[in-house]
Amino acid sequence: MKNNQFAGTKGEAKRLEGIQIRLTGEVAKHYSIRYRVHIQTYGWSQGWQYDGALAGTEGEAKRLESLEVQLVPKSETMGLVYRVHRQTYGWETSYKTMGQVSGTTGEGKRLEGIEIALTGNEYSGSIEYSTHVQSYGWMNEVSNGMMSGTSGQAKRLEAIRIRLKGEIANHYNICYRVHAQTYGWLSWAWNGDPAGTSGLGKRLEAIQIVLVKKDDGVLTDLNGIKSKAAFPYITPHDCKWKTVVDEPAHETPIYEEQDVYENHSYWPDGTICDELGEAGAKVQWCIDHCISCFPDCPDPDPQGRCALTILWGSIYVGTKKVQIGTKRTEAITHQECEYCGLRKQ
C-alpha cells in the first residue's frame, strides 16, 4: 500500500499485529523512516524500527495499540542517539547524542530502561546492549533502539554492556560511562565491557555514550565531567583508603588598622605647609603676606598669619592596615578508596 491507501480491515473486528513502512523514490535517498509501536503486554519495549523492518509481532496474538512515525534525515557520518526511562519522570522526551548526559545526577533517581540506536549510513552494522536489572540480573541482549530494562516494575538498572556488531565495529569503538549511586561517575567502559556495579545494590542514575574512531585516543573528561572512580565496573571489595587533599594548608595574613604620623611643617591650625620649612622661605612669605612683620606687604594674608608661627613636628595623617601576624589553616582532607572512589564517612 502507498500514498494514503487504506491498510487493514473494516467491519471485521480484526486487530493489527504488525506494520512495515518504507520510503521510495527520491525522498528515500535523503531520509529514513523510523517507527515504533505500542504492543499489547509489551508496551513500547520493541523500540524503533527503520525502513521496512517489522514493528509488532507475528503469531503471538498481540494487538497494536499505538503508532509513532518520524522522518529522519540520512547522514553519512556515523553517530548514535539514546534516551533513558527515569524514576518519577518516565522516558526522556528527547534523545541525547554523542556524549551528552542522559538521566539525572544529584536527585537520587534510578534508571529503569534505555534505548540506543545508531545513526548514519557510512558503515553497516548494529549496536547491541544488555542491562543488569535489580532482581533479574543480566537481561537478554537487544539492539537498534529496542528497550533494555523494565517498564512499570520500579526496578533499577545496576550495570550495562554495549557493543558494536558488523562493519561499523571495524572502524569505531563504543565508549560509555555511568553515574552510579554512592560512587558518582565511574571511568569509561569499552566495547562490551560492563559499566556499573554488581552485588552492591546500587542504582544507575545517568549515562554518557559516544562513538570513537579506532585511531582516536582514549577518552578522559567529556563535557567537563571527570570520572571519580578508577574503574568502570565495581564489585564487592575491601576498600584501600588513601588521603586526598581537598584544600592545602595555608597561611592567612592578619591585619589591623594603625594610626599614621608623619613629620611636617604646619600652621598652628594644623594645615601642612612643607614648602615653608626653610627659614628663607618663611622670610619671603612674611615679606609678601604678613602684615605683622611688613604692614605694607603687597598681598596681605586674609587670616593675618605670620610665618614665624609655623611649627615642625609629627602630626596625625590617617590610618593604614598593618600586618601583625599570620593565621595558619591546616589542610582539609578526606579518605577515599583507591579502587572505587568511595568517600569514607
VOBA-1610 file (N, C-alpha, C; in pm, whole numbers, padded with zeros to 5 digits, always signed):
BEGIN
Met+00085-00119+00000Met+00000+00000+00000Met+00089+00125+00000Lys+00040+00233-00057Lys+00119+00355-00060Lys+00028+00476-00073Asn+00085+00591-00035Asn+00025+00722-00060Asn-00125+00728-00028Asn-00154+00718+00104Asn-00290+00736+00155Asn-00385+00620+00127Gln-00335+00509+00072Gln-00421+00393+00057Gln-00447+00329+00193Phe-00563+00265+00206Phe-00602+00205+00333Phe-00532+00070+00352Ala-00480+00046+00474Ala-00418-00082+00508Ala-00486-00135+00633Gly-00533-00258+00628Gly-00602-00317+00742Gly-00738-00370+00701Thr-00831-00376+00794Thr-00967-00425+00766Thr-01069-00327+00822Lys-01189-00338+00771Lys-01301-00258+00821Lys-01418-00351+00851Gly-01480-00330+00966Gly-01602-00403+00999Gly-01581-00549+01032Glu-01456-00593+01052Glu-01429-00733+01081Glu-01376-00755+01222Ala-01358-00647+01298Ala-01308-00656+01436Ala-01175-00730+01444Lys-01090-00707+01345Lys-00959-00772+01343Lys-00853-00674+01394Arg-00769-00723+01479Arg-00664-00638+01535Arg-00544-00628+01438Leu-00477-00514+01442Leu-00346-00500+01378Leu-00242-00560+01471Glu-00148-00637+01415Glu-00044-00701+01496Glu+00096-00659+01454Gly+00110-00605+01334Gly+00243-00563+01289Gly+00231-00464+01175Ile+00340-00391+01151Ile+00341-00292+01043Ile+00483-00276+00991Gln+00493-00253+00860Gln+00620-00221+00795Gln+00600-00095+00712Ile+00696-00004+00721Ile+00686+00123+00647Ile+00820+00150+00580Arg+00818+00194+00455Arg+00942+00233+00389Arg+00917+00346+00290Leu+01022+00418+00261Leu+01016+00526+00164Leu+01062+00475+00028Thr+01013+00538-00079Thr+01059+00505-00215Thr+01086+00634-00290Gly+01154+00621-00402Gly+01179+00736-00487Gly+01287+00827-00435Glu+01285+00954-00476Glu+01389+01050-00444Glu+01401+01074-00294Val+01289+01078-00223Val+01293+01107-00080Val+01372+01000-00003Ala+01372+00874-00053Ala+01443+00766+00015Ala+01594+00783+00010Lys+01643+00865-00082Lys+01787+00891-00091Lys+01834+00984+00019His+01743+01062+00074His+01780+01166+00168His+01724+01144+00309Tyr+01623+01060+00322Tyr+01560+01041+00452Tyr+01539+00893+00480Ser+01533+00860+00609Ser+01488+00730+00657Ser+01355+00749+00729Ile+01275+00644+00730Ile+01151+00647+00805Ile+01169+00556+00926Arg+01142+00607+01044Arg+01151+00522+01162Arg+01016+00526+01234Tyr+00985+00413+01297Tyr+00853+00399+01356Tyr+00861+00298+01470Arg+00771+00313+01564Arg+00763+00219+01675Arg+00618+00203+01714Val+00588+00090+01774Val+00450+00059+01810Val+00440+00024+01958His+00325+00052+02014His+00292+00010+02150His+00214-00120+02136Ile+00271-00228+02191Ile+00217-00362+02172Ile+00148-00409+02299Gln+00036-00473+02283Gln-00032-00534+02397Gln+00066-00616+02480Thr+00066-00596+02608Thr+00153-00665+02705Thr+00295-00607+02706Tyr+00352-00582+02588Tyr+00493-00542+02579Tyr+00515-00391+02585Gly+00411-00314+02557Gly+00429-00169+02557Gly+00521-00123+02445Trp+00605-00023+02478Trp+00698+00033+02379Trp+00832-00041+02376Ser+00842-00156+02438Ser+00971-00222+02460Ser+01044-00261+02333Gln+00973-00274+02220Gln+01040-00318+02097Gln+01133-00211+02041Gly+01106-00086+02073Gly+01192+00022+02024Gly+01164+00058+01879Trp+01255+00142+01824Trp+01237+00195+01688Trp+01276+00092+01582Gln+01200+00090+01475Gln+01233+00012+01356Gln+01252+00110+01240Tyr+01332+00067+01142Tyr+01370+00158+01034Tyr+01343+00095+00898Asp+01292+00175+00804Asp+01295+00147+00661Asp+01251+00006+00624Gly+01130-00029+00660Gly+01073-00156+00616Gly+01081-00271+00714Ala+01151-00254+00824Ala+01159-00361+00924Ala+01024-00378+00993Leu+00996-00499+01039Leu+00868-00526+01104Leu+00864-00465+01243Ala+00759-00389+01271Ala+00731-00339+01406Ala+00603-00407+01452Gly+00613-00482+01560Gly+00499-00559+01609Gly+00540-00703+01630Thr+00443-00792+01622Thr+00470-00934+01644Thr+00400-01017+01538Glu+00441-01141+01526Glu+00376-01238+01439Glu+00347-01365+01520Gly+00224-01412+01513Gly+00190-01538+01577Gly+00173-01532+01727Glu+00166-01414+01785Glu+00152-01401+01931Glu+00017-01344+01972Ala-00065-01309+01875Ala-00199-01255+01902Ala-00194-01128+01987Lys-00094-01046+01966Lys-00081-00921+02040Lys-00121-00805+01949Arg-00215-00724+01994Arg-00264-00613+01914Arg-00171-00492+01923Leu-00168-00414+01816Leu-00102-00284+01821Leu-00199-00184+01883Glu-00146-00100+01973Glu-00232-00005+02044Glu-00197+00140+02014Ser-00079+00162+01959Ser-00041+00299+01925Ser+00075+00293+01826Leu+00092+00399+01748Leu+00197+00405+01647Leu+00260+00543+01646Glu+00392+00549+01642Glu+00465+00675+01629Glu+00557+00665+01509Val+00555+00765+01422Val+00633+00764+01297Val+00712+00894+01288Gln+00838+00882+01247Gln+00923+01001+01230Gln+01003+00989+01101Leu+01019+01102+01033Leu+01104+01112+00915Leu+01236+01173+00960Val+01349+01102+00938Val+01477+01150+00988Val+01576+01161+00872Pro+01652+01272+00864Pro+01749+01287+00756Pro+01857+01180+00763Lys+01901+01133+00647Lys+02013+01041+00643Lys+02143+01119+00657Ser+02238+01058+00721Ser+02369+01121+00740Ser+02476+01017+00711Glu+02577+01055+00636Glu+02684+00960+00607Glu+02768+00934+00731Thr+02792+01037+00811Thr+02876+01021+00930Thr+02802+00941+01036Met+02873+00845+01095Met+02811+00761+01196Met+02794+00837+01327Gly+02686+00813+01394Gly+02659+00871+01524Gly+02566+00780+01600Leu+02515+00827+01711Leu+02418+00747+01785Leu+02327+00838+01865Val+02211+00784+01901Val+02115+00853+01987Val+02073+00757+02096Tyr+02036+00813+02211Tyr+01995+00729+02322Tyr+01908+00811+02418Arg+01828+00739+02493Arg+01749+00803+02598Arg+01719+00699+02705Val+01682+00746+02824Val+01658+00656+02937Val+01519+00680+02996His+01472+00577+03065His+01350+00587+03145His+01392+00609+03289Arg+01346+00721+03348Arg+01390+00762+03481Arg+01278+00745+03583Gln+01316+00708+03702Gln+01221+00704+03813Gln+01148+00838+03824Thr+01020+00835+03844Thr+00933+00952+03861Thr+00903+01021+03728Tyr+01006+01043+03644Tyr+00989+01126+03524Tyr+00949+01047+03400Gly+00979+00917+03397Gly+00950+00837+03277Gly+01054+00858+03168Trp+01013+00831+03045Trp+01106+00843+02931Trp+01143+00989+02905Glu+01269+01012+02876Glu+01311+01145+02832Glu+01238+01180+02702Thr+01199+01303+02688Thr+01121+01342+02571Thr+01206+01366+02447Ser+01337+01380+02466Ser+01427+01397+02351Ser+01547+01304+02367Tyr+01603+01265+02255Tyr+01718+01175+02256Tyr+01847+01254+02277Lys+01939+01196+02348Lys+02072+01252+02365Lys+02164+01192+02258Thr+02278+01258+02236Thr+02367+01211+02131Thr+02512+01236+02168Met+02598+01143+02132Met+02744+01155+02133Met+02799+01221+02259Gly+02779+01157+02372Gly+02841+01201+02496Gly+02757+01290+02584Gln+02638+01329+02538Gln+02551+01409+02625Gln+02502+01322+02742Val+02474+01387+02854Val+02428+01314+02972Val+02280+01281+02958Ser+02248+01153+02971Ser+02110+01107+02972Ser+02079+01056+03112Gly+01975+01109+03173Gly+01941+01073+03310Gly+01954+01195+03400Thr+01972+01173+03529Thr+01984+01282+03625Thr+02100+01254+03720Thr+02153+01358+03781Thr+02251+01343+03889Thr+02207+01434+04003Gly+02235+01389+04124Gly+02201+01470+04240Gly+02056+01464+04281Glu+01975+01379+04217Glu+01833+01370+04251Glu+01796+01234+04309Gly+01889+01138+04306Gly+01861+01006+04360Gly+01758+00929+04280Lys+01750+00952+04148Lys+01651+00885+04063Lys+01716+00769+03987Arg+01656+00652+03995Arg+01712+00535+03928Arg+01678+00535+03778Leu+01767+00476+03698Leu+01733+00443+03560Leu+01661+00308+03561Glu+01557+00298+03476Glu+01480+00175+03469Glu+01486+00111+03331Gly+01516+00189+03229Gly+01524+00136+03094Gly+01607+00228+03007Ile+01650+00177+02891Ile+01732+00257+02799Ile+01708+00211+02656Glu+01713+00304+02562Glu+01707+00277+02419Glu+01830+00340+02354Ile+01896+00267+02265Ile+02016+00316+02197Ile+02006+00279+02049Ala+02038+00371+01959Ala+02032+00343+01816Ala+02145+00416+01744Leu+02196+00355+01638Leu+02296+00418+01553Leu+02228+00511+01453Thr+02301+00613+01411Thr+02257+00700+01302Thr+02367+00704+01198Gly+02332+00743+01076Gly+02430+00750+00969Gly+02435+00621+00889Asn+02490+00630+00768Asn+02497+00513+00681Asn+02638+00492+00623Glu+02738+00544+00694Glu+02875+00529+00648Glu+02916+00381+00648Tyr+02872+00307+00751Tyr+02904+00165+00762Tyr+02778+00089+00803Ser+02772-00036+00763Ser+02661-00121+00806Ser+02692-00179+00943Gly+02591-00233+01006Gly+02610-00295+01136Gly+02503-00253+01235Ser+02522-00291+01360Ser+02421-00264+01462Ser+02489-00234+01595Ile+02409-00183+01687Ile+02455-00161+01824Ile+02371-00251+01914Glu+02435-00329+01997Glu+02367-00427+02081Glu+02403-00401+02227Tyr+02307-00421+02316Tyr+02327-00382+02455Tyr+02242-00468+02548Ser+02288-00478+02670Ser+02219-00554+02773Ser+02235-00482+02905Thr+02131-00488+02989Thr+02136-00423+03119Thr+02124-00525+03231His+02187-00493+03344His+02174-00572+03466His+02067-00507+03551Val+01958-00580+03573Val+01838-00524+03636Val+01820-00584+03775Gln+01784-00498+03869Gln+01751-00541+04005Gln+01659-00663+04001Ser+01691-00764+04078Ser+01614-00889+04093Ser+01636-00987+03978Tyr+01657-00936+03854Tyr+01664-01024+03738Tyr+01806-01055+03692Gly+01902-00969+03724Gly+02037-00988+03672Gly+02049-00939+03529Trp+02140-01000+03452Trp+02164-00957+03314Trp+02048-01000+03225Met+01992-00903+03152Met+01882-00928+03059Met+01938-00973+02924Asn+01852-01032+02843Asn+01893-01070+02708Asn+01933-00947+02628Glu+02029-00966+02539Glu+02079-00856+02457Glu+01972-00812+02358Val+01959-00679+02340Val+01869-00622+02240Val+01952-00529+02152Ser+01889-00474+02047Ser+01966-00393+01952Ser+01880-00284+01889Asn+01951-00185+01833Asn+01893-00086+01741Asn+01764-00021+01788Gly+01770+00042+01905Gly+01657+00121+01953Gly+01557+00048+02038Met+01575-00083+02058Met+01484-00156+02144Met+01511-00120+02290Met+01411-00139+02374Met+01429-00107+02515Met+01497-00222+02587Ser+01595-00187+02669Ser+01655-00282+02762Ser+01626-00234+02903Gly+01577-00325+02986Gly+01537-00288+03121Gly+01395-00335+03147Thr+01324-00261+03227Thr+01185-00294+03257Thr+01100-00169+03252Ser+00971-00189+03245Ser+00876-00078+03245Ser+00765-00109+03345Gly+00736-00015+03435Gly+00628-00030+03530Gly+00657-00125+03644Gln+00782-00161+03665Gln+00817-00254+03771Gln+00902-00191+03881Ala+00942-00066+03862Ala+01025+00006+03961Ala+01153-00068+03992Lys+01214-00127+03889Lys+01340-00198+03906Lys+01456-00111+03857Arg+01559-00102+03936Arg+01673-00018+03900Arg+01765-00091+03801Leu+01823-00016+03710Leu+01938-00066+03633Leu+02061-00056+03722Glu+02144-00158+03719Glu+02266-00157+03801Glu+02393-00157+03715Ala+02383-00203+03592Ala+02500-00207+03503Ala+02452-00220+03360Ile+02544-00195+03265Ile+02510-00204+03123Ile+02633-00249+03045Arg+02609-00323+02936Arg+02713-00360+02840Arg+02665-00317+02702Ile+02753-00255+02624Ile+02718-00208+02490Ile+02829-00250+02394Arg+02792-00300+02277Arg+02893-00337+02177Arg+02842-00308+02037Leu+02936-00294+01945Leu+02904-00277+01804Leu+02918-00412+01734Lys+02841-00430+01629Lys+02844-00555+01555Lys+02838-00524+01406Gly+02914-00598+01328Gly+02915-00576+01184Gly+03029-00486+01140Glu+03015-00428+01022Glu+03123-00349+00962Glu+03163-00231+01049Ile+03068-00167+01115Ile+03100-00050+01196Ile+03200-00082+01306Ala+03199-00206+01356Ala+03290-00244+01464Ala+03435-00246+01419Asn+03458-00249+01288Asn+03595-00244+01236Asn+03651-00103+01234His+03565-00004+01248His+03606+00136+01233His+03584+00221+01358Tyr+03498+00175+01449Tyr+03465+00255+01566Tyr+03472+00170+01693Asn+03502+00236+01803Asn+03482+00182+01938Asn+03357+00246+01996Ile+03287+00172+02079Ile+03175+00229+02153Ile+03221+00246+02297Cys+03210+00368+02348Cys+03259+00402+02483Cys+03142+00457+02565Tyr+03139+00421+02691Tyr+03026+00461+02774Tyr+03070+00461+02920Arg+03009+00549+02998Arg+03033+00550+03141Arg+02903+00588+03211Val+02892+00546+03336Val+02767+00564+03410Val+02790+00640+03540His+02685+00705+03585His+02682+00769+03717His+02608+00673+03809Ala+02680+00617+03906Ala+02623+00517+03995Ala+02599+00574+04133Gln+02492+00527+04196Gln+02462+00567+04333Gln+02584+00549+04423Thr+02612+00645+04507Thr+02722+00647+04604Thr+02855+00681+04539Tyr+02883+00626+04421Tyr+03016+00637+04360Tyr+03030+00753+04262Gly+02920+00805+04210Gly+02929+00911+04111Gly+02970+00855+03975Trp+03038+00938+03895Trp+03079+00895+03761Trp+03193+00794+03769Leu+03171+00679+03710Leu+03275+00577+03700Leu+03359+00605+03576Ser+03468+00531+03558Ser+03551+00553+03441Ser+03488+00487+03318Trp+03549+00508+03202Trp+03492+00464+03075Trp+03505+00314+03054Ala+03398+00255+03004Ala+03399+00115+02959Ala+03399+00115+02806Trp+03451+00007+02748Trp+03468+00000+02603Trp+03414-00132+02550Asn+03346-00126+02436Asn+03322-00243+02350Asn+03273-00367+02425Gly+03163-00354+02494Gly+03101-00470+02557Gly+03139-00496+02700Asp+03237-00420+02753Asp+03271-00438+02894Asp+03158-00384+02982Pro+03136-00442+03098Pro+03030-00393+03185Pro+03065-00258+03249Ala+02964-00175+03267Ala+02979-00046+03335Ala+02869-00036+03440Gly+02909-00010+03565Gly+02813+00000+03673Gly+02862-00076+03794Thr+02770-00141+03865Thr+02808-00217+03984Thr+02740-00353+03982Ser+02791-00443+04063Ser+02731-00575+04076Ser+02741-00619+04222Gly+02632-00670+04277Gly+02634-00721+04412Gly+02634-00616+04520Leu+02611-00490+04482Leu+02616-00380+04578Leu+02480-00312+04596Gly+02383-00345+04512Gly+02250-00285+04523Gly+02249-00137+04491Lys+02333-00092+04398Lys+02342+00050+04364Lys+02274+00077+04230Arg+02196+00185+04226Arg+02125+00220+04104Arg+02214+00299+04008Leu+02190+00283+03879Leu+02243+00377+03780Leu+02154+00499+03776Glu+02215+00617+03761Glu+02138+00742+03761Glu+02153+00820+03631Ala+02263+00798+03559Ala+02286+00871+03433Ala+02389+00795+03352Ile+02397+00828+03221Ile+02491+00760+03133Ile+02536+00856+03023Gln+02660+00838+02977Gln+02712+00902+02857Gln+02758+00793+02762Ile+02729+00808+02633Ile+02770+00711+02532Ile+02826+00788+02413Val+02934+00736+02355Val+02995+00805+02242Val+03064+00705+02151Leu+03058+00730+02020Leu+03136+00654+01922Leu+03272+00720+01907Val+03377+00640+01909Val+03514+00692+01895Val+03582+00616+01783Lys+03637+00687+01686Lys+03707+00620+01577Lys+03825+00540+01629Lys+03854+00431+01561Lys+03956+00337+01609Lys+04092+00403+01631Asp+04126+00502+01550Asp+04258+00562+01561Asp+04261+00683+01655Asp+04148+00714+01719Asp+04147+00824+01815Asp+04193+00778+01952Gly+04229+00872+02037Gly+04283+00841+02169Gly+04177+00795+02267Val+04223+00762+02386Val+04136+00718+02494Val+04062+00838+02553Leu+03935+00819+02583Leu+03857+00927+02645Leu+03900+00950+02789Thr+03898+01076+02831Thr+03919+01109+02973Thr+03797+01190+03018Asp+03810+01320+03022Asp+03696+01405+03056Asp+03611+01426+02930Leu+03483+01442+02949Leu+03393+01471+02838Leu+03282+01561+02890Asn+03259+01671+02819Asn+03158+01769+02860Asn+03184+01822+03002Gly+03314+01833+03036Gly+03350+01891+03166Gly+03330+01799+03284Ile+03304+01669+03259Ile+03278+01575+03369Ile+03400+01487+03388Lys+03446+01475+03512Lys+03559+01390+03545Lys+03509+01264+03615Ser+03568+01151+03578Ser+03534+01026+03645Ser+03590+01027+03786Lys+03509+00984+03881Lys+03552+00980+04021Lys+03619+00847+04054Ala+03566+00739+03998Ala+03620+00606+04027Ala+03725+00567+03923Ala+03816+00478+03962Ala+03925+00437+03875Ala+03883+00330+03776Phe+03769+00265+03798Phe+03728+00155+03714Phe+03583+00174+03670Pro+03544+00112+03557Pro+03407+00129+03509Pro+03305+00038+03575Tyr+03354-00070+03639Tyr+03263-00171+03693Tyr+03311-00209+03832Ile+03223-00192+03931Ile+03262-00211+04070Ile+03186-00329+04128Thr+03260-00420+04188Thr+03203-00536+04255Thr+03243-00532+04403Pro+03183-00614+04488Pro+03219-00611+04630Pro+03369-00629+04650His+03427-00546+04735His+03572-00549+04756His+03604-00482+04889Asp+03726-00505+04937Asp+03775-00434+05055Asp+03840-00305+05009Cys+03788-00193+05056Cys+03840-00064+05013Cys+03982-00041+05063Lys+04065+00014+04977Lys+04200+00056+05014Lys+04199+00208+05020Trp+04212+00259+05144Trp+04191+00402+05164Trp+04317+00481+05137Lys+04300+00597+05077Lys+04409+00692+05056Lys+04362+00830+05099Thr+04458+00915+05132Thr+04426+01051+05174Thr+04426+01143+05052Val+04319+01218+05038Val+04305+01313+04928Val+04295+01453+04988Val+04375+01545+04938Val+04376+01683+04988Val+04272+01764+04912Asp+04171+01812+04983Asp+04069+01899+04924Asp+04117+02044+04917Glu+04185+02087+05025Glu+04237+02224+05031Glu+04368+02220+05108Pro+04478+02262+05046Pro+04607+02252+05114Pro+04617+02347+05234Ala+04709+02317+05325Ala+04736+02408+05437Ala+04787+02542+05385His+04752+02649+05452His+04796+02780+05406His+04797+02880+05522Glu+04873+02990+05502Glu+04882+03098+05599Glu+04801+03217+05551Thr+04720+03272+05640Thr+04639+03389+05608Thr+04690+03510+05688Pro+04728+03620+05621Pro+04778+03737+05694Pro+04671+03795+05787Ile+04716+03847+05903Ile+04629+03915+05998Ile+04665+04063+05998Tyr+04565+04150+05975Tyr+04589+04294+05968Tyr+04512+04366+06078Glu+04564+04486+06114Glu+04489+04577+06200Glu+04510+04720+06153Glu+04415+04805+06182Glu+04425+04946+06147Glu+04513+05018+06250Gln+04614+05089+06204Gln+04703+05165+06293Gln+04709+05311+06249Asp+04722+05402+06353Asp+04737+05545+06323Asp+04871+05570+06255Val+04869+05666+06164Val+04991+05702+06092Val+05026+05848+06125Tyr+05152+05872+06167Tyr+05203+06006+06196Tyr+05322+06033+06105Glu+05331+06159+06059Glu+05443+06200+05974Glu+05495+06336+06021Asn+05626+06361+05997Asn+05688+06490+06028Asn+05662+06590+05916His+05608+06706+05954His+05578+06810+05856His+05595+06948+05921Ser+05607+07047+05833Ser+05589+07187+05875Ser+05440+07215+05869Tyr+05388+07287+05972Tyr+05244+07310+05971Tyr+05211+07438+06048Trp+05102+07500+06005Trp+05049+07618+06072Trp+04987+07577+06205Pro+04968+07671+06294Pro+04908+07638+06425Pro+04771+07568+06413Asp+04697+07591+06304Asp+04567+07524+06290Asp+04581+07383+06235Gly+04706+07336+06209Gly+04731+07201+06162Gly+04748+07189+06013Thr+04728+07297+05938Thr+04745+07292+05793Thr+04892+07273+05758Ile+04920+07169+05676Ile+05058+07138+05639Ile+05109+07241+05540Cys+05237+07283+05562Cys+05299+07382+05473Cys+05448+07351+05458Asp+05476+07231+05405Asp+05616+07188+05392Asp+05699+07282+05305Glu+05631+07355+05216Glu+05706+07447+05129Glu+05765+07565+05206Leu+05722+07585+05333Leu+05775+07695+05415Leu+05863+07644+05528Gly+05921+07527+05507Gly+06005+07469+05612Gly+06138+07541+05630Glu+06193+07593+05523Glu+06322+07661+05532Glu+06304+07806+05581Ala+06405+07857+05653Ala+06398+07993+05710Ala+06380+08099+05602Gly+06451+08082+05492Gly+06441+08179+05384Gly+06302+08186+05326Ala+06238+08069+05318Ala+06102+08065+05264Ala+06006+08137+05357Lys+06028+08124+05489Lys+05941+08192+05585Lys+05955+08343+05569Val+06080+08393+05561Val+06104+08537+05548Val+06036+08590+05423Gln+06052+08519+05313Gln+05992+08568+05189Gln+05840+08570+05197Trp+05782+08468+05270Trp+05637+08465+05283Trp+05590+08586+05363Cys+05662+08618+05470Cys+05625+08734+05551Cys+05636+08863+05472Ile+05742+08875+05392Ile+05757+08996+05309Ile+05636+09013+05219Asp+05584+08904+05167Asp+05472+08912+05072Asp+05336+08920+05139His+05321+08856+05261His+05185+08837+05313His+05163+08879+05459Cys+05268+08895+05536Cys+05249+08914+05681Cys+05239+09064+05715Ile+05122+09106+05764Ile+05103+09248+05798Ile+05165+09280+05935Ser+05195+09176+06013Ser+05261+09200+06143Ser+05406+09236+06120Cys+05473+09165+06031Cys+05615+09193+06006Cys+05633+09304+05904Phe+05545+09311+05807Phe+05556+09409+05699Phe+05417+09465+05671Pro+05382+09575+05744Pro+05247+09631+05730Pro+05212+09668+05588Asp+05310+09701+05505Asp+05282+09743+05366Asp+05306+09628+05267Cys+05294+09501+05314Cys+05317+09386+05224Cys+05220+09391+05108Pro+05261+09346+04992Pro+05176+09359+04871Pro+05052+09270+04871Asp+05054+09160+04943Asp+04941+09066+04935Asp+04910+09012+05074Pro+04844+09093+05158Pro+04820+09054+05297Pro+04743+08919+05306Asp+04786+08837+05402Asp+04717+08709+05424Asp+04582+08736+05488Pro+04471+08684+05431Pro+04336+08710+05487Pro+04322+08666+05631Gln+04400+08563+05672Gln+04389+08512+05808Gln+04485+08583+05904Gly+04565+08676+05851Gly+04656+08753+05935Gly+04768+08669+05994Arg+04809+08563+05925Arg+04910+08474+05981Arg+05050+08530+05961Cys+05140+08475+06043Cys+05282+08510+06033Cys+05360+08382+06020Ala+05452+08376+05928Ala+05531+08255+05902Ala+05617+08217+06021Leu+05644+08313+06111Leu+05726+08281+06228Leu+05653+08188+06325Thr+05520+08170+06306Thr+05443+08079+06394Thr+05439+07936+06341Ile+05498+07913+06226Ile+05495+07777+06167Ile+05572+07681+06256Leu+05515+07563+06276Leu+05573+07461+06364Leu+05630+07345+06281Trp+05712+07264+06342Trp+05766+07142+06280Trp+05750+07028+06379Gly+05697+06914+06329Gly+05682+06801+06419Gly+05598+06690+06358Ser+05565+06592+06443Ser+05489+06475+06399Ser+05340+06504+06414Ile+05267+06480+06304Ile+05122+06504+06308Ile+05049+06381+06253Tyr+04923+06363+06295Tyr+04839+06252+06252Tyr+04789+06276+06110Val+04808+06175+06024Val+04765+06192+05885Val+04660+06088+05843Gly+04624+05994+05929Gly+04523+05893+05892Gly+04558+05757+05951Thr+04501+05651+05890Thr+04529+05514+05935Thr+04567+05429+05814Lys+04627+05314+05841Lys+04657+05217+05736Lys+04656+05077+05796Lys+04632+04977+05707Lys+04633+04839+05750Lys+04778+04791+05763Val+04806+04733+05875Val+04942+04684+05901Val+04933+04535+05937Gln+05012+04452+05871Gln+05013+04310+05903Gln+05084+04289+06036Ile+05014+04221+06128Ile+05072+04199+06260Ile+05100+04051+06287Gly+05070+03966+06186Gly+05095+03824+06205Gly+05025+03742+06099Thr+05019+03611+06117Thr+04951+03521+06025Thr+04869+03418+06103Lys+04767+03366+06035Lys+04686+03258+06092Lys+04702+03135+06004Arg+04740+03023+06062Arg+04759+02901+05985Arg+04630+02820+05980Thr+04593+02780+05859Thr+04480+02691+05838Thr+04533+02556+05794Glu+04500+02454+05869Glu+04550+02321+05836Glu+04479+02266+05712Ala+04541+02171+05645Ala+04486+02112+05524Ala+04353+02043+05553Ile+04263+02052+05456Ile+04135+01979+05462Ile+04149+01855+05375Thr+04130+01739+05432Thr+04150+01614+05359Thr+04032+01519+05383His+04025+01418+05302His+03931+01309+05326His+03994+01178+05281Gln+03935+01070+05323Gln+03981+00937+05284Gln+03888+00882+05176Glu+03947+00829+05069Glu+03866+00764+04967Glu+03935+00640+04915Cys+03856+00551+04861Cys+03909+00422+04814Cys+03983+00441+04682Glu+04105+00385+04675Glu+04183+00393+04552Glu+04115+00319+04438Tyr+04035+00219+04470Tyr+03976+00134+04368Tyr+03847+00192+04313Cys+03753+00225+04402Cys+03620+00265+04357Cys+03589+00412+04377Gly+03674+00486+04448Gly+03649+00628+04468Gly+03550+00659+04579Leu+03506+00556+04653Leu+03410+00578+04762Leu+03474+00666+04869Arg+03400+00764+04915Arg+03448+00856+05019Arg+03416+00798+05157Lys+03516+00792+05243Lys+03498+00736+05376Lys+03426+00837+05464Gln+03323+00791+05531Gln+03244+00880+05616Gln+03309+00893+05755
//
